[in-house]
Amino acid sequence: MSAPDRVPFTLDSIVVGRNARMRAIFRYLSLVGPGQGTMLVTGESGTGKEVVANALHLHSPRRDKPFVAVSCAQFSESLIESELFGHERGAFTGAMTSRPGRFERADGGTLFLDDIDDVPLSMQVKLLRALQQRTIERLGGTRPIPVDVRVVAGTKRDLQHLITTGRFREDLYYRLNVLSVTLPPLRERREDIPLYVAHFLDRFFARRGVPPVPLSAGVVQALTSYDWPGNVRELENACERMAESCTCGQVRIGCLGATVLFNERGLALGPRPDASGTALAPVWDDLAGGPLDAPSDEGVAAADSPPAAPAPGHLGGLSLDEYLRRVEAECIASALSASGGNKSRAARLLGIKRSTLGDRIVRCGLERADV
């Protein structure tokens, strides 16, 4: 997200959700926030490690001091020392002036070191010393500089496993792991997905200067069925796509990317029976402009006056056969898009034989279409 789009972080801006583990984590942060201990936050990429670090900072007496976040993975071994500790003029080619590092910029506040698992061993020794002595030395300098920072470290890997393989120092692990939090991936807290979606869509529609629109039942089903390997960050990107591509009064499955509709297990949209017992009813609604079945009590906007469901046999003016043909064509086109045009992989996504897929492509008139 670009700087102008970034929303100021406050405790009120956090979407904690309904998941019991996440609620327990944020209660824990409020309890340990006033202390001074370092914290290790473990979780997959995109689960919200920086949000946890920021929340800890806002619960602490340091809340009015700087919060500085840095990803250790973005710097090479030759640059990371200068980035964290700063450098003096002439320390290396191109160092025309002295520059403070992240430790000095965070003085009095909180420093979040994300991707601590990517810090090279040679730098781990210096980082351990800085934490123990509470002083740093700039690259090319000889003068110890005292720093008062509370360090929160984030890791996407199991540091204890890295210790056994010789890629992470055990003494640094214990120095960081005074307090610890492990974040569950989004696929283990699906009940929170509608709340995150509502939060992100409100923001992205506001950026466009338009009010949020409801989600179709098919979209809700797809979003809650997908495993989100990129976690909350991937969901945020998907919501931005929906907000930018929606040009009608409802977000439909055409606003979703193929990766959300399909995963290694196949079609994310079903079959999952809805209240009427019709497995593909949400998809039919999307394709034919049927009822806006968006559950407002799940955190997504509902239509003010949803139209009545079409009577059996009429289905929005289409016959059942035409409904099924359109559903089938939409699913096949999305599977081919998700597989890059590879029919064997598309057939696996759909759970059918490749020969069957070929027959259905012809039947749906997709053999000449640009899918």
N, C-alpha and C positions, 0 to 999 in steps of 0.2 A: 504494500500500500504506500502511495506517495505521501510525502510529509504533509501537504495541505489536507489530505483526506483523513489523517490520523486523528482519532477522537481522544481528547485529554483523558488520561487514566485516573479514575477515582474508584473508591470502594463501591460506590453506587452503580458504576458502569459494569461491574462484574456480573456475568450471568452464572450463578452458582448451579442452578438446575435442581432437579428433583432426586438425582442419584444419591443414595445414602453415603457412598464412599466420598464423593465430592463434597457433600455438605459437612462430613466429618473433617475433611482436610481443611476447609476454610474455618471451621471452629477451632481447629488446632493452630492455625496461623494467627488467629486473634489472641490465643493464649500465649504463644511463644514470641509474638511480635515485639513486646516490650523488652525482651532480653537482648543479649549481644552475641549469642552463639552463631557460628557459621551453619549453613544448611546445605544439604545435598538433595537436589530434586531429580528424580529418575522418571523417565517416561519417553515414549516413542516421539518421533518428530511430529510437531504440530499439536501436541496434547495440552499445551498451555503452561510450559515451565516458566516462561517470562512473566506470565500473569500471576503465578504463585509468588515469584520473587518480588514483583511489584506490590502485591497485596501484603506480604510480610513487611516491606518497607513502610507502607502506609499505616500499618498497625504499630509501628515502632516510634520511639522518640526522635528518630532521624527523618521523619516524614517531610520536614521542611527543608531538608538538605538534598543534595543531588542523588538521583537514582541513575546509575550508568550501567548500560547493558552492552555486552560485546560477545560476539560469537568467536570462539577461539579457532574454529574450523576454517575461517576465511583468511587466515594469515599463514604464510610459510614459516618454517622454523627460523629463518633469518630475520623475519619481520616481527614475530610475535613479542619478543622481548621489548622492542622499541614501542610497540603499541600499548603494552601493559605498563611498562615502567618509564617510558619516555626516553629521550636522548638529548645529549648535549651537542652543541654546534661542532661540526667536524667529526662526529662519531663515525660517520660512514659517508661515502660519496653521495653528494646531494643534500647532506644535512647542513643547510646554510644557516639555520637558526636552532636554538634550543627549543624543545617542545615537551610539555608534560604528558605523561601517559594516563591510562584510564584510572590507575590507583590514585593519582594526585587529583584528577578531575572529580573523583567520587569522595574526596576527603570530607569526613563528617557525615557521609551518607551511606548508601548501599551500592555495592558493585556486584553485578550479576555476570558470572563467567559461564556462558552457555557453551555446550560442546567441550566440556573439560576433558572428556575422553580422547579428544584429538590433540591435546597438548603434548608435544614431544618430551621424551624423558629428560633431555638436557634442560628444558625449561621447567620441568616439574620440581627440580631441586631448588631453583631460584624462587619459584612460587611458594614452596614450603617455607623457605627462609623468610620471605616477606610476611607470611601469615604468622610465623612464630615470633619474629622480632618486631613486627609492625613498623618496619622501615623498608624502603626500597632504594636502589641506586639506579640512576638513569644510565642508559647505555652510553659508554664513553666518559662517564663521570666517576668520581671517587668519594663524593660526599653522601653520607646516609641522609635520607629524607624521611622524617616521620610521617606516617599516614594513619588516619583513624577511619577505617572503613569496616563495614560488616559485609562479609563475602557470602554470596549465595552461588552455588555451582550447579549447573544443569548437565545431565548426561543422558544420552539415548541408549547407551550400552551398560551392561552389568560390570561395574568397576571391579568387583571381586573376581570375576572371571578374567579380566584384563590383568589383575595382579598375579594370578596363577600362571599366566602366559608371559609374564615379564614385561608387559606394556604399560603398567601403571604402578606407581610407588605406593606401597602399603602405608608408609608413614603419612603421605599426603592424603590418602583416603581417610584415615582416622582423623586427621586435622580438619577435613571438610565435613565429615559425617557426624558432627556433634548433634545436629538435628537432621531429620530425614523425612522426605515425602515421596511417595511413589504414586504417579498419576495413572489412572486406568485409561486405556485407549477408548476412543469414542464408540467403537463397536460393542463395548461392554457397558455402555450407558446410553442405550438407544432412546430411553425415555426422555433424555434431554435434547434430542435432535430438534423437535419442533420448537423448543424454546430458543435454541441458538438460531434457527432459521428465522423466526420472527424478529429477533434482535438484529441480525445482519440485514434482513430485507428492509426493515424500518430505516436503517442507516443508509443503505444504497439507494432506495427510492427517494429518500430525503435529499440525497446528493443530486439526483436528477430533477428535484423540485416537483415531484409528483407524489400523491398519496399511495401507500402500499395497496396492492391488490391481493385477492385471496388465492390460495393454492388449490388446484384440483385434487381430488382424492387420489388420482393416479400419481401425481407428483409426491404427495405425502407418503404414499406407499413405497415409491421408488427411493425417496430420501431415507426412510427408516429401514429399508431392506439392505441398502448398500453398506459395505463394511468400512468404508472411509479409511484406507491405509494411510492417507495423509492427515487423518484426524480433523481437529477443529479448523486447522488452517485450510485444508482442502474443502471443507464444508463452506467456509467463508468465501473462498474463490468461486464455488458453485453458486452461492447466493448472489455474488456480484454479477455472474453471468446471467442468472435468471432476471435480475433487476434491469440489466442493460438490454436484454433481448426481448423482454416482454413488451408487446405493443398493443395488447388488448386488455380486457377487463379481468383476466384471470391468468395465472401462471400455469401453463400446460406442459406436457411431457416434451414438446418440441423445444422448450427452453432449456432442457437438461442435456448435458453432454453424454455421448455414447458410453463413456466409462462408468457413469452412474447407473445407466440402464442395464448394463451388462457387466458381469465379473466372471471370475474363473468358475463359479458355480452355475452360471447361466443367466437367464433372464431375471432381473431384480424385481420386476413388476408382479411376479406371481408364479404359480397360481396360489393366491391367498383369498379365500372366500370373504366377501364383505357381508354386511348385515342382511342383505337380501338373499345371500347364498349363491350369488353369481360371481364366479372367480374373476372374470375380466371386466366387470361393470365399471370400475374406475377408469380403465383404459378406454372403454367405449365412450364414457363421458368426455374424456379428453379429445378423442378423435372426432366426435360428432357434435360437440357443444352441448352436452347434456347437463344434468344437475351439477351445481357447484357444491359438492359434498366436502367442505373444508371444515374440520372440527375446530371451532374457535376456542374451546376449552383446552386445546392442546398447544395453544400459543401461536396459531396461525390465523390470519384475518379471515373472517367468514363473510360471505356476500350478504348484503342487507336483505335482499328478497330472492332467495334461491328459487329458480323455476321448478315446477313439479316434474318428477321423473316421468319419462314417456311411458305410455301404457304398453304392456307386452304386445308384440306384433306390429308396433308402429315405430319404436326406437328412433325418435327424432326424425321421422320421415324416411328412414332406410329400412330395408328388410334385414332380417337376421343374417342372411347369407352375405349381404353387402357389408354389414358390420364386421363379420368375421373376416371377410376378405381384406378390409381396410386395416383391421388389427394385425392380421398376418403380414400384410405388406409392410406396415410400419415396423414390426418386430424384425422382419428379415432385413430391411434396409438399415436399421440401427445395428444389427449384428454384423452386417458386412462392413459398415463404417467402423465399428469397434475393432474389427479384425483386419483392417486395412485392405479389404477386398479379398482376403484369403477365405475361400469357401469352406475348406476343411475346418478351419478354426471357427468360422461363423456357425457351422453345423454343430460343433461341440458346444458352443455357447447356447444354442437353441435346444440342445439335447436331442437332435435328430441325426439321421444318416446323411452323408454328403449327397448321395443320389437323391434322397428325398428332398433335400434343399434345392437341388437343381430343378426338380419337377415343380416345386412350389414357386421358384423364381419365375419360371415360364408362366405358370398359372396366374401369378399376380401381375404379369406384364412388366417385370423388372429387368428382363434380360437386355433391354436396350437403354434402360434408365441409368443415369449417372449416380450410382450408389456408392 
